[in-house]
């Protein structure tokens, strides 16, 4: 996508112009107004964070949600733009942390047509007591005419436009891949591979002399075994490797595709405790609308005391190899 408008500190106007962008018209764009229950909302993976991994406390934020597939356009995130909606919601709001309700997000979802007919931004909220702007204004004209309606979109009890949603309901919707029926539609259970990378998708012998990135650490021999598993079972992949912490989900997907991997990467596990990976796998499972039909954990190092029968430990010397196939296929077959 090209030609979109961006100006820092004016996320509502950035989102408005994204919703009106011709490149997104066929994907039914909608503005997603985000705020907390108590005038503050905690978000991770924002460019405004003081340090990587640190949260940002916004009074509100506005992004764009599109369909086919469900993706989020947030011009202020470090997760990529666009990014899969389920990934954005989980990594930006980290439901596994069970934050106090007053810090959790609430959403108002407003389709582009309703937004165009009701949203007015006169930028008065950016003026200080002396009338001067706290931050420089965008170079484009203010949106609409008359008094600002931004506060009404952020209010919990104003019916100006759109639909009010909590995080669980919004996650269920984007996981289902289509609008939820009465807010309770769940995705069809799938077979899941929790995938480590080092020692699984490569071995101690995989040492590229001049690596360009992850793609050079995905050994074709190990990729071919993973492809065989996916083709035999229809399983999809959730990345549990620490590589997920140093690159965006979109970059992970691109690297696997460039390496010839046919597996569908659907998500990553949450970051909780790098020394106890089982906690991160458990957290991912617990926040699903329905449990997977079957799942297997492929790892060369970490134990899985919560479900040892679902762990296939690979050899650091070979990585994922044909000798691992019987065990993996038996677990996924149930």
Secondary structure, DSSP 8 states (H G I E B T S, - for coil): -------TT-HHHHHHHHHT-GGGGGGT-EEEEEEETTS-EEESSBTT-SSTT--EEES-EEEEEETTTTEEE-TTBSS-SSEEHHHHHHHHH-GGG---GGGSEEEEEEEHHHHHHH--B--GGGB-TTS-BSS---SS--BSSSS--HHHHH-TT--SSSEEEEHHHHHHHHHHTS--STT-------EEEEE--TTTTS-TT---TT--SGGGGS-HHHHHHHHHHHHHH--EEEE-SGGGGTS-HHHHHHHHHHTT----EEEE---S-TT-HHHHHHHHHHTSSS--SEEEEEESS---TT-GGGEEE-BTTTBS-GGGHHHHHHHHH-
